[in-house]
């Protein structure tokens, strides 16, 4: 599930962003990493990069770096708790 961006997560965010070349883990399209890249708040709300748990926490997935990937806020929401 999506989680709000936390400053403590910034190192993990950078590592994942680099590993994924800024592409969504779910749809493979480019993500936005900061608000000022978005022409409109609604586009930012859908296309910003969010942390996604590869195995959802509700299915026993760990809250650790190897279970995290970056995905669009929109894709993350659609994925929900599915594996
Ligand atoms: Zn996506």
PDB file of the backbone (N, CA, C, O) and the ligand in Angstrom, with CONECT records:
HET     ZN  A 101       1
ATOM      1  N   UNK A   1       0.834  -1.196   0.000  1.00  0.00           N
ATOM      2  CA  UNK A   1       0.000   0.000   0.000  1.00  0.00           C
ATOM      3  C   UNK A   1       0.869   1.245   0.000  1.00  0.00           C
ATOM      4  O   UNK A   1       2.035   1.198   0.391  1.00  0.00           O
ATOM      5  N   UNK A   2       0.317   2.318  -0.424  1.00  0.00           N
ATOM      6  CA  UNK A   2       1.040   3.589  -0.444  1.00  0.00           C
ATOM      7  C   UNK A   2       1.329   4.042   0.979  1.00  0.00           C
ATOM      8  O   UNK A   2       0.565   3.780   1.908  1.00  0.00           O
ATOM      9  N   UNK A   3       2.426   4.713   1.116  1.00  0.00           N
ATOM     10  CA  UNK A   3       2.693   5.335   2.405  1.00  0.00           C
ATOM     11  C   UNK A   3       3.186   6.746   2.105  1.00  0.00           C
ATOM     12  O   UNK A   3       3.823   6.980   1.078  1.00  0.00           O
ATOM     13  N   UNK A   4       2.898   7.666   2.984  1.00  0.00           N
ATOM     14  CA  UNK A   4       3.356   9.039   2.727  1.00  0.00           C
ATOM     15  C   UNK A   4       4.867   9.101   2.720  1.00  0.00           C
ATOM     16  O   UNK A   4       5.541   8.325   3.396  1.00  0.00           O
ATOM     17  N   UNK A   5       5.381  10.022   1.958  1.00  0.00           N
ATOM     18  CA  UNK A   5       6.823  10.176   1.886  1.00  0.00           C
ATOM     19  C   UNK A   5       7.346  10.637   3.228  1.00  0.00           C
ATOM     20  O   UNK A   5       6.863  11.615   3.798  1.00  0.00           O
ATOM     21  N   UNK A   6       8.342   9.919   3.726  1.00  0.00           N
ATOM     22  CA  UNK A   6       8.948  10.281   5.003  1.00  0.00           C
ATOM     23  C   UNK A   6      10.422  10.598   4.782  1.00  0.00           C
ATOM     24  O   UNK A   6      11.105   9.918   4.015  1.00  0.00           O
ATOM     25  N   UNK A   7      10.896  11.617   5.447  1.00  0.00           N
ATOM     26  CA  UNK A   7      12.289  12.027   5.284  1.00  0.00           C
ATOM     27  C   UNK A   7      13.247  10.884   5.611  1.00  0.00           C
ATOM     28  O   UNK A   7      14.292  10.736   4.976  1.00  0.00           O
ATOM     29  N   UNK A   8      12.879  10.077   6.610  1.00  0.00           N
ATOM     30  CA  UNK A   8      13.735   8.960   7.012  1.00  0.00           C
ATOM     31  C   UNK A   8      13.888   7.933   5.897  1.00  0.00           C
ATOM     32  O   UNK A   8      14.821   7.130   5.901  1.00  0.00           O
ATOM     33  N   UNK A   9      12.962   7.968   4.944  1.00  0.00           N
ATOM     34  CA  UNK A   9      12.986   7.013   3.841  1.00  0.00           C
ATOM     35  C   UNK A   9      13.760   7.533   2.634  1.00  0.00           C
ATOM     36  O   UNK A   9      13.847   6.838   1.621  1.00  0.00           O
ATOM     37  N   UNK A  10      14.319   8.731   2.716  1.00  0.00           N
ATOM     38  CA  UNK A  10      14.873   9.348   1.509  1.00  0.00           C
ATOM     39  C   UNK A  10      16.030   8.554   0.909  1.00  0.00           C
ATOM     40  O   UNK A  10      16.178   8.512  -0.312  1.00  0.00           O
ATOM     41  N   UNK A  11      16.855   7.924   1.750  1.00  0.00           N
ATOM     42  CA  UNK A  11      17.967   7.130   1.221  1.00  0.00           C
ATOM     43  C   UNK A  11      17.435   5.913   0.464  1.00  0.00           C
ATOM     44  O   UNK A  11      17.938   5.568  -0.605  1.00  0.00           O
ATOM     45  N   UNK A  12      16.417   5.270   1.028  1.00  0.00           N
ATOM     46  CA  UNK A  12      15.794   4.130   0.356  1.00  0.00           C
ATOM     47  C   UNK A  12      15.137   4.577  -0.949  1.00  0.00           C
ATOM     48  O   UNK A  12      15.208   3.886  -1.965  1.00  0.00           O
ATOM     49  N   UNK A  13      14.501   5.739  -0.903  1.00  0.00           N
ATOM     50  CA  UNK A  13      13.858   6.275  -2.100  1.00  0.00           C
ATOM     51  C   UNK A  13      14.885   6.479  -3.205  1.00  0.00           C
ATOM     52  O   UNK A  13      14.668   6.065  -4.344  1.00  0.00           O
ATOM     53  N   UNK A  14      16.000   7.114  -2.872  1.00  0.00           N
ATOM     54  CA  UNK A  14      17.056   7.377  -3.858  1.00  0.00           C
ATOM     55  C   UNK A  14      17.584   6.076  -4.460  1.00  0.00           C
ATOM     56  O   UNK A  14      17.786   5.979  -5.670  1.00  0.00           O
ATOM     57  N   UNK A  15      17.805   5.082  -3.606  1.00  0.00           N
ATOM     58  CA  UNK A  15      18.345   3.799  -4.071  1.00  0.00           C
ATOM     59  C   UNK A  15      17.371   3.120  -5.040  1.00  0.00           C
ATOM     60  O   UNK A  15      17.771   2.604  -6.084  1.00  0.00           O
ATOM     61  N   UNK A  16      16.089   3.131  -4.673  1.00  0.00           N
ATOM     62  CA  UNK A  16      15.079   2.498  -5.524  1.00  0.00           C
ATOM     63  C   UNK A  16      14.887   3.282  -6.814  1.00  0.00           C
ATOM     64  O   UNK A  16      14.742   2.705  -7.891  1.00  0.00           O
ATOM     65  N   UNK A  17      14.887   4.607  -6.690  1.00  0.00           N
ATOM     66  CA  UNK A  17      14.705   5.461  -7.872  1.00  0.00           C
ATOM     67  C   UNK A  17      15.810   5.171  -8.891  1.00  0.00           C
ATOM     68  O   UNK A  17      15.545   5.029 -10.085  1.00  0.00           O
ATOM     69  N   UNK A  18      17.033   5.088  -8.409  1.00  0.00           N
ATOM     70  CA  UNK A  18      18.179   4.808  -9.277  1.00  0.00           C
ATOM     71  C   UNK A  18      18.069   3.404  -9.874  1.00  0.00           C
ATOM     72  O   UNK A  18      18.276   3.221 -11.073  1.00  0.00           O
ATOM     73  N   UNK A  19      17.748   2.420  -9.045  1.00  0.00           N
ATOM     74  CA  UNK A  19      17.651   1.034  -9.506  1.00  0.00           C
ATOM     75  C   UNK A  19      16.560   0.870 -10.570  1.00  0.00           C
ATOM     76  O   UNK A  19      16.706   0.077 -11.501  1.00  0.00           O
ATOM     77  N   UNK A  20      15.473   1.621 -10.424  1.00  0.00           N
ATOM     78  CA  UNK A  20      14.349   1.501 -11.362  1.00  0.00           C
ATOM     79  C   UNK A  20      14.417   2.547 -12.476  1.00  0.00           C
ATOM     80  O   UNK A  20      13.516   2.614 -13.312  1.00  0.00           O
ATOM     81  N   UNK A  21      15.472   3.359 -12.499  1.00  0.00           N
ATOM     82  CA  UNK A  21      15.621   4.429 -13.499  1.00  0.00           C
ATOM     83  C   UNK A  21      14.411   5.356 -13.549  1.00  0.00           C
ATOM     84  O   UNK A  21      14.075   5.891 -14.606  1.00  0.00           O
ATOM     85  N   UNK A  22      13.766   5.542 -12.416  1.00  0.00           N
ATOM     86  CA  UNK A  22      12.626   6.454 -12.358  1.00  0.00           C
ATOM     87  C   UNK A  22      11.361   5.911 -12.998  1.00  0.00           C
ATOM     88  O   UNK A  22      10.420   6.657 -13.265  1.00  0.00           O
ATOM     89  N   UNK A  23      11.342   4.581 -13.246  1.00  0.00           N
ATOM     90  CA  UNK A  23      10.165   3.971 -13.875  1.00  0.00           C
ATOM     91  C   UNK A  23       9.315   3.230 -12.851  1.00  0.00           C
ATOM     92  O   UNK A  23       9.829   2.646 -11.897  1.00  0.00           O
ATOM     93  N   UNK A  24       8.022   3.268 -13.064  1.00  0.00           N
ATOM     94  CA  UNK A  24       7.066   2.601 -12.182  1.00  0.00           C
ATOM     95  C   UNK A  24       7.271   1.081 -12.208  1.00  0.00           C
ATOM     96  O   UNK A  24       7.390   0.485 -13.278  1.00  0.00           O
ATOM     97  N   UNK A  25       7.312   0.465 -11.031  1.00  0.00           N
ATOM     98  CA  UNK A  25       7.504  -0.989 -10.950  1.00  0.00           C
ATOM     99  C   UNK A  25       6.274  -1.741 -11.455  1.00  0.00           C
ATOM    100  O   UNK A  25       6.372  -2.915 -11.811  1.00  0.00           O
ATOM    101  N   UNK A  26       5.134  -1.087 -11.491  1.00  0.00           N
ATOM    102  CA  UNK A  26       3.903  -1.769 -11.880  1.00  0.00           C
ATOM    103  C   UNK A  26       3.530  -1.575 -13.348  1.00  0.00           C
ATOM    104  O   UNK A  26       3.056  -2.517 -13.983  1.00  0.00           O
ATOM    105  N   UNK A  27       3.730  -0.386 -13.897  1.00  0.00           N
ATOM    106  CA  UNK A  27       3.336  -0.155 -15.301  1.00  0.00           C
ATOM    107  C   UNK A  27       4.524   0.169 -16.204  1.00  0.00           C
ATOM    108  O   UNK A  27       4.378   0.181 -17.427  1.00  0.00           O
ATOM    109  N   UNK A  28       5.702   0.432 -15.623  1.00  0.00           N
ATOM    110  CA  UNK A  28       6.904   0.649 -16.420  1.00  0.00           C
ATOM    111  C   UNK A  28       7.041   2.039 -17.025  1.00  0.00           C
ATOM    112  O   UNK A  28       7.963   2.286 -17.802  1.00  0.00           O
ATOM    113  N   UNK A  29       6.145   2.941 -16.685  1.00  0.00           N
ATOM    114  CA  UNK A  29       6.219   4.300 -17.229  1.00  0.00           C
ATOM    115  C   UNK A  29       6.912   5.240 -16.242  1.00  0.00           C
ATOM    116  O   UNK A  29       6.976   4.959 -15.045  1.00  0.00           O
ATOM    117  N   UNK A  30       7.432   6.364 -16.760  1.00  0.00           N
ATOM    118  CA  UNK A  30       8.152   7.294 -15.880  1.00  0.00           C
ATOM    119  C   UNK A  30       7.267   7.855 -14.770  1.00  0.00           C
ATOM    120  O   UNK A  30       6.076   8.108 -14.957  1.00  0.00           O
ATOM    121  N   UNK A  31       7.890   8.037 -13.616  1.00  0.00           N
ATOM    122  CA  UNK A  31       7.186   8.611 -12.471  1.00  0.00           C
ATOM    123  C   UNK A  31       7.688  10.035 -12.228  1.00  0.00           C
ATOM    124  O   UNK A  31       8.721  10.444 -12.759  1.00  0.00           O
ATOM    125  N   UNK A  32       6.946  10.768 -11.427  1.00  0.00           N
ATOM    126  CA  UNK A  32       7.363  12.103 -11.004  1.00  0.00           C
ATOM    127  C   UNK A  32       7.963  11.991  -9.616  1.00  0.00           C
ATOM    128  O   UNK A  32       7.424  11.315  -8.740  1.00  0.00           O
ATOM    129  N   UNK A  33       9.091  12.667  -9.430  1.00  0.00           N
ATOM    130  CA  UNK A  33       9.699  12.581  -8.096  1.00  0.00           C
ATOM    131  C   UNK A  33       9.555  13.863  -7.317  1.00  0.00           C
ATOM    132  O   UNK A  33       9.762  13.873  -6.104  1.00  0.00           O
ATOM    133  N   UNK A  34       9.210  14.931  -7.975  1.00  0.00           N
ATOM    134  CA  UNK A  34       8.909  16.111  -7.180  1.00  0.00           C
ATOM    135  C   UNK A  34       7.810  16.960  -7.789  1.00  0.00           C
ATOM    136  O   UNK A  34       7.605  17.011  -9.001  1.00  0.00           O
ATOM    137  N   UNK A  35       7.134  17.606  -6.901  1.00  0.00           N
ATOM    138  CA  UNK A  35       5.906  18.335  -7.215  1.00  0.00           C
ATOM    139  C   UNK A  35       6.087  19.304  -8.383  1.00  0.00           C
ATOM    140  O   UNK A  35       5.160  19.533  -9.159  1.00  0.00           O
ATOM    141  N   UNK A  36       7.290  19.868  -8.499  1.00  0.00           N
ATOM    142  CA  UNK A  36       7.499  20.923  -9.491  1.00  0.00           C
ATOM    143  C   UNK A  36       7.673  20.375 -10.906  1.00  0.00           C
ATOM    144  O   UNK A  36       7.705  21.138 -11.871  1.00  0.00           O
ATOM    145  N   UNK A  37       7.785  19.050 -11.029  1.00  0.00           N
ATOM    146  CA  UNK A  37       7.841  18.423 -12.355  1.00  0.00           C
ATOM    147  C   UNK A  37       6.430  18.247 -12.910  1.00  0.00           C
ATOM    148  O   UNK A  37       6.261  18.000 -14.104  1.00  0.00           O
ATOM    149  N   UNK A  38       5.428  18.370 -12.065  1.00  0.00           N
ATOM    150  CA  UNK A  38       4.054  18.129 -12.491  1.00  0.00           C
ATOM    151  C   UNK A  38       3.399  19.441 -12.909  1.00  0.00           C
ATOM    152  O   UNK A  38       3.484  20.439 -12.193  1.00  0.00           O
ATOM    153  N   UNK A  39       2.741  19.436 -14.079  1.00  0.00           N
ATOM    154  CA  UNK A  39       2.083  20.653 -14.534  1.00  0.00           C
ATOM    155  C   UNK A  39       0.826  20.976 -13.729  1.00  0.00           C
ATOM    156  O   UNK A  39       0.336  22.104 -13.762  1.00  0.00           O
ATOM    157  N   UNK A  40       0.314  19.998 -13.018  1.00  0.00           N
ATOM    158  CA  UNK A  40      -0.942  20.194 -12.297  1.00  0.00           C
ATOM    159  C   UNK A  40      -0.970  19.302 -11.063  1.00  0.00           C
ATOM    160  O   UNK A  40      -0.453  18.186 -11.082  1.00  0.00           O
ATOM    161  N   UNK A  41      -1.575  19.800  -9.993  1.00  0.00           N
ATOM    162  CA  UNK A  41      -1.637  19.039  -8.741  1.00  0.00           C
ATOM    163  C   UNK A  41      -2.299  17.680  -8.921  1.00  0.00           C
ATOM    164  O   UNK A  41      -1.925  16.712  -8.260  1.00  0.00           O
ATOM    165  N   UNK A  42      -3.281  17.607  -9.816  1.00  0.00           N
ATOM    166  CA  UNK A  42      -3.963  16.321  -9.999  1.00  0.00           C
ATOM    167  C   UNK A  42      -3.066  15.293 -10.677  1.00  0.00           C
ATOM    168  O   UNK A  42      -3.151  14.097 -10.398  1.00  0.00           O
ATOM    169  N   UNK A  43      -2.199  15.781 -11.580  1.00  0.00           N
ATOM    170  CA  UNK A  43      -1.245  14.878 -12.231  1.00  0.00           C
ATOM    171  C   UNK A  43      -0.220  14.402 -11.209  1.00  0.00           C
ATOM    172  O   UNK A  43       0.144  13.226 -11.179  1.00  0.00           O
ATOM    173  N   UNK A  44       0.231  15.311 -10.387  1.00  0.00           N
ATOM    174  CA  UNK A  44       1.155  14.949  -9.304  1.00  0.00           C
ATOM    175  C   UNK A  44       0.529  13.888  -8.408  1.00  0.00           C
ATOM    176  O   UNK A  44       1.182  12.910  -8.044  1.00  0.00           O
ATOM    177  N   UNK A  45      -0.719  14.080  -8.061  1.00  0.00           N
ATOM    178  CA  UNK A  45      -1.392  13.156  -7.138  1.00  0.00           C
ATOM    179  C   UNK A  45      -1.430  11.735  -7.694  1.00  0.00           C
ATOM    180  O   UNK A  45      -1.377  10.769  -6.933  1.00  0.00           O
ATOM    181  N   UNK A  46      -1.524  11.603  -9.027  1.00  0.00           N
ATOM    182  CA  UNK A  46      -1.616  10.273  -9.636  1.00  0.00           C
ATOM    183  C   UNK A  46      -0.263   9.688 -10.021  1.00  0.00           C
ATOM    184  O   UNK A  46      -0.050   8.480  -9.914  1.00  0.00           O
ATOM    185  N   UNK A  47       0.655  10.553 -10.474  1.00  0.00           N
ATOM    186  CA  UNK A  47       1.883  10.046 -11.083  1.00  0.00           C
ATOM    187  C   UNK A  47       3.115  10.172 -10.205  1.00  0.00           C
ATOM    188  O   UNK A  47       4.219   9.838 -10.637  1.00  0.00           O
ATOM    189  N   UNK A  48       2.944  10.648  -8.980  1.00  0.00           N
ATOM    190  CA  UNK A  48       4.114  10.746  -8.104  1.00  0.00           C
ATOM    191  C   UNK A  48       4.571   9.343  -7.701  1.00  0.00           C
ATOM    192  O   UNK A  48       3.783   8.399  -7.660  1.00  0.00           O
ATOM    193  N   UNK A  49       5.850   9.239  -7.410  1.00  0.00           N
ATOM    194  CA  UNK A  49       6.410   7.961  -6.978  1.00  0.00           C
ATOM    195  C   UNK A  49       6.042   7.713  -5.518  1.00  0.00           C
ATOM    196  O   UNK A  49       6.197   8.590  -4.668  1.00  0.00           O
ATOM    197  N   UNK A  50       5.556   6.512  -5.243  1.00  0.00           N
ATOM    198  CA  UNK A  50       5.244   6.139  -3.861  1.00  0.00           C
ATOM    199  C   UNK A  50       5.894   4.790  -3.566  1.00  0.00           C
ATOM    200  O   UNK A  50       6.197   4.027  -4.483  1.00  0.00           O
ATOM    201  N   UNK A  51       6.102   4.507  -2.310  1.00  0.00           N
ATOM    202  CA  UNK A  51       6.615   3.206  -1.911  1.00  0.00           C
ATOM    203  C   UNK A  51       5.499   2.176  -2.015  1.00  0.00           C
ATOM    204  O   UNK A  51       4.385   2.388  -1.537  1.00  0.00           O
ATOM    205  N   UNK A  52       5.824   1.060  -2.648  1.00  0.00           N
ATOM    206  CA  UNK A  52       4.879  -0.046  -2.739  1.00  0.00           C
ATOM    207  C   UNK A  52       5.539  -1.263  -2.111  1.00  0.00           C
ATOM    208  O   UNK A  52       6.719  -1.525  -2.348  1.00  0.00           O
ATOM    209  N   UNK A  53       4.785  -2.007  -1.313  1.00  0.00           N
ATOM    210  CA  UNK A  53       5.311  -3.261  -0.769  1.00  0.00           C
ATOM    211  C   UNK A  53       5.127  -4.356  -1.809  1.00  0.00           C
ATOM    212  O   UNK A  53       4.008  -4.593  -2.266  1.00  0.00           O
ATOM    213  N   UNK A  54       6.205  -5.023  -2.188  1.00  0.00           N
ATOM    214  CA  UNK A  54       6.136  -6.105  -3.174  1.00  0.00           C
ATOM    215  C   UNK A  54       5.143  -7.157  -2.671  1.00  0.00           C
ATOM    216  O   UNK A  54       4.219  -7.542  -3.386  1.00  0.00           O
ATOM    217  N   UNK A  55       5.343  -7.607  -1.451  1.00  0.00           N
ATOM    218  CA  UNK A  55       4.356  -8.445  -0.758  1.00  0.00           C
ATOM    219  C   UNK A  55       3.658  -7.523   0.240  1.00  0.00           C
ATOM    220  O   UNK A  55       4.300  -7.003   1.153  1.00  0.00           O
ATOM    221  N   UNK A  56       2.352  -7.317   0.078  1.00  0.00           N
ATOM    222  CA  UNK A  56       1.650  -6.376   0.959  1.00  0.00           C
ATOM    223  C   UNK A  56       1.847  -6.714   2.434  1.00  0.00           C
ATOM    224  O   UNK A  56       1.944  -7.880   2.815  1.00  0.00           O
ATOM    225  N   UNK A  57       1.904  -5.663   3.255  1.00  0.00           N
ATOM    226  CA  UNK A  57       2.082  -5.897   4.687  1.00  0.00           C
ATOM    227  C   UNK A  57       0.923  -6.708   5.260  1.00  0.00           C
ATOM    228  O   UNK A  57       1.091  -7.471   6.212  1.00  0.00           O
ATOM    229  N   UNK A  58      -0.259  -6.528   4.661  1.00  0.00           N
ATOM    230  CA  UNK A  58      -1.420  -7.289   5.140  1.00  0.00           C
ATOM    231  C   UNK A  58      -1.305  -8.779   4.818  1.00  0.00           C
ATOM    232  O   UNK A  58      -2.028  -9.603   5.377  1.00  0.00           O
ATOM    233  N   UNK A  59      -0.366  -9.117   3.890  1.00  0.00           N
ATOM    234  CA  UNK A  59      -0.137 -10.530   3.545  1.00  0.00           C
ATOM    235  C   UNK A  59       1.160 -11.034   4.191  1.00  0.00           C
ATOM    236  O   UNK A  59       1.685 -12.084   3.822  1.00  0.00           O
ATOM    237  N   UNK A  60       1.651 -10.281   5.139  1.00  0.00           N
ATOM    238  CA  UNK A  60       2.841 -10.726   5.868  1.00  0.00           C
ATOM    239  C   UNK A  60       4.146 -10.206   5.304  1.00  0.00           C
ATOM    240  O   UNK A  60       5.216 -10.616   5.753  1.00  0.00           O
ATOM    241  N   UNK A  61       4.083  -9.306   4.325  1.00  0.00           N
ATOM    242  CA  UNK A  61       5.301  -8.737   3.748  1.00  0.00           C
ATOM    243  C   UNK A  61       6.028  -7.867   4.764  1.00  0.00           C
ATOM    244  O   UNK A  61       5.407  -7.209   5.598  1.00  0.00           O
ATOM    245  N   UNK A  62       7.352  -7.875   4.679  1.00  0.00           N
ATOM    246  CA  UNK A  62       8.162  -7.099   5.620  1.00  0.00           C
ATOM    247  C   UNK A  62       8.204  -5.631   5.208  1.00  0.00           C
ATOM    248  O   UNK A  62       8.008  -5.285   4.044  1.00  0.00           O
ATOM    249  N   UNK A  63       8.462  -4.792   6.183  1.00  0.00           N
ATOM    250  CA  UNK A  63       8.594  -3.361   5.938  1.00  0.00           C
ATOM    251  C   UNK A  63      10.072  -3.017   5.783  1.00  0.00           C
ATOM    252  O   UNK A  63      10.574  -2.088   6.416  1.00  0.00           O
ATOM    253  N   UNK A  64      10.757  -3.772   4.940  1.00  0.00           N
ATOM    254  CA  UNK A  64      12.195  -3.592   4.758  1.00  0.00           C
ATOM    255  C   UNK A  64      12.495  -3.286   3.290  1.00  0.00           C
ATOM    256  O   UNK A  64      11.656  -3.490   2.413  1.00  0.00           O
ATOM    257  N   UNK A  65      13.699  -2.797   3.049  1.00  0.00           N
ATOM    258  CA  UNK A  65      14.063  -2.318   1.712  1.00  0.00           C
ATOM    259  C   UNK A  65      13.869  -3.376   0.629  1.00  0.00           C
ATOM    260  O   UNK A  65      13.461  -3.048  -0.485  1.00  0.00           O
ATOM    261  N   UNK A  66      14.158  -4.651   0.942  1.00  0.00           N
ATOM    262  CA  UNK A  66      14.046  -5.665  -0.109  1.00  0.00           C
ATOM    263  C   UNK A  66      12.603  -6.027  -0.435  1.00  0.00           C
ATOM    264  O   UNK A  66      12.352  -6.776  -1.379  1.00  0.00           O
ATOM    265  N   UNK A  67      11.659  -5.510   0.330  1.00  0.00           N
ATOM    266  CA  UNK A  67      10.247  -5.720   0.007  1.00  0.00           C
ATOM    267  C   UNK A  67       9.591  -4.434  -0.496  1.00  0.00           C
ATOM    268  O   UNK A  67       8.368  -4.361  -0.615  1.00  0.00           O
ATOM    269  N   UNK A  68      10.407  -3.425  -0.789  1.00  0.00           N
ATOM    270  CA  UNK A  68       9.849  -2.152  -1.261  1.00  0.00           C
ATOM    271  C   UNK A  68      10.234  -1.897  -2.711  1.00  0.00           C
ATOM    272  O   UNK A  68      11.329  -2.254  -3.147  1.00  0.00           O
ATOM    273  N   UNK A  69       9.332  -1.284  -3.442  1.00  0.00           N
ATOM    274  CA  UNK A  69       9.615  -0.817  -4.791  1.00  0.00           C
ATOM    275  C   UNK A  69       8.876   0.508  -4.938  1.00  0.00           C
ATOM    276  O   UNK A  69       8.035   0.856  -4.110  1.00  0.00           O
ATOM    277  N   UNK A  70       9.201   1.248  -6.007  1.00  0.00           N
ATOM    278  CA  UNK A  70       8.503   2.505  -6.248  1.00  0.00           C
ATOM    279  C   UNK A  70       7.470   2.306  -7.352  1.00  0.00           C
ATOM    280  O   UNK A  70       7.731   1.642  -8.355  1.00  0.00           O
ATOM    281  N   UNK A  71       6.311   2.884  -7.152  1.00  0.00           N
ATOM    282  CA  UNK A  71       5.243   2.818  -8.146  1.00  0.00           C
ATOM    283  C   UNK A  71       4.446   4.112  -8.097  1.00  0.00           C
ATOM    284  O   UNK A  71       4.411   4.793  -7.072  1.00  0.00           O
ATOM    285  N   UNK A  72       3.802   4.448  -9.220  1.00  0.00           N
ATOM    286  CA  UNK A  72       2.905   5.592  -9.241  1.00  0.00           C
ATOM    287  C   UNK A  72       1.889   5.474  -8.102  1.00  0.00           C
ATOM    288  O   UNK A  72       1.477   4.373  -7.735  1.00  0.00           O
ATOM    289  N   UNK A  73       1.497   6.605  -7.557  1.00  0.00           N
ATOM    290  CA  UNK A  73       0.443   6.599  -6.538  1.00  0.00           C
ATOM    291  C   UNK A  73      -0.807   5.903  -7.087  1.00  0.00           C
ATOM    292  O   UNK A  73      -1.473   5.143  -6.384  1.00  0.00           O
ATOM    293  N   UNK A  74      -1.108   6.184  -8.364  1.00  0.00           N
ATOM    294  CA  UNK A  74      -2.299   5.625  -9.002  1.00  0.00           C
ATOM    295  C   UNK A  74      -2.195   4.103  -9.146  1.00  0.00           C
ATOM    296  O   UNK A  74      -3.134   3.376  -8.821  1.00  0.00           O
ATOM    297  N   UNK A  75      -1.037   3.629  -9.638  1.00  0.00           N
ATOM    298  CA  UNK A  75      -0.841   2.182  -9.821  1.00  0.00           C
ATOM    299  C   UNK A  75      -0.867   1.457  -8.478  1.00  0.00           C
ATOM    300  O   UNK A  75      -1.428   0.369  -8.343  1.00  0.00           O
ATOM    301  N   UNK A  76      -0.252   2.088  -7.504  1.00  0.00           N
ATOM    302  CA  UNK A  76      -0.191   1.531  -6.157  1.00  0.00           C
ATOM    303  C   UNK A  76      -1.605   1.335  -5.607  1.00  0.00           C
ATOM    304  O   UNK A  76      -1.911   0.312  -4.995  1.00  0.00           O
ATOM    305  N   UNK A  77      -2.446   2.319  -5.833  1.00  0.00           N
ATOM    306  CA  UNK A  77      -3.820   2.277  -5.347  1.00  0.00           C
ATOM    307  C   UNK A  77      -4.612   1.181  -6.049  1.00  0.00           C
ATOM    308  O   UNK A  77      -5.395   0.468  -5.421  1.00  0.00           O
ATOM    309  N   UNK A  78      -4.397   1.052  -7.370  1.00  0.00           N
ATOM    310  CA  UNK A  78      -5.095   0.021  -8.144  1.00  0.00           C
ATOM    311  C   UNK A  78      -4.659  -1.369  -7.675  1.00  0.00           C
ATOM    312  O   UNK A  78      -5.479  -2.277  -7.537  1.00  0.00           O
ATOM    313  N   UNK A  79      -3.364  -1.515  -7.434  1.00  0.00           N
ATOM    314  CA  UNK A  79      -2.822  -2.807  -6.997  1.00  0.00           C
ATOM    315  C   UNK A  79      -3.425  -3.192  -5.648  1.00  0.00           C
ATOM    316  O   UNK A  79      -3.759  -4.354  -5.421  1.00  0.00           O
ATOM    317  N   UNK A  80      -3.561  -2.219  -4.762  1.00  0.00           N
ATOM    318  CA  UNK A  80      -4.144  -2.464  -3.452  1.00  0.00           C
ATOM    319  C   UNK A  80      -3.421  -3.569  -2.718  1.00  0.00           C
ATOM    320  O   UNK A  80      -2.196  -3.539  -2.600  1.00  0.00           O
ATOM    321  N   UNK A  81      -4.166  -4.551  -2.219  1.00  0.00           N
ATOM    322  CA  UNK A  81      -3.553  -5.626  -1.446  1.00  0.00           C
ATOM    323  C   UNK A  81      -3.307  -6.888  -2.252  1.00  0.00           C
ATOM    324  O   UNK A  81      -3.019  -7.944  -1.688  1.00  0.00           O
ATOM    325  N   UNK A  82      -3.421  -6.783  -3.588  1.00  0.00           N
ATOM    326  CA  UNK A  82      -3.149  -7.958  -4.418  1.00  0.00           C
ATOM    327  C   UNK A  82      -1.643  -8.217  -4.499  1.00  0.00           C
ATOM    328  O   UNK A  82      -0.831  -7.305  -4.339  1.00  0.00           O
ATOM    329  N   UNK A  83      -1.293  -9.468  -4.750  1.00  0.00           N
ATOM    330  CA  UNK A  83       0.113  -9.807  -4.889  1.00  0.00           C
ATOM    331  C   UNK A  83       0.567  -9.521  -6.314  1.00  0.00           C
ATOM    332  O   UNK A  83       1.733  -9.739  -6.646  1.00  0.00           O
TER     333      UNK A  83
HETATM  334 ZN    ZN A 101       2.610   3.085 -12.849  1.00  0.00          ZN
END
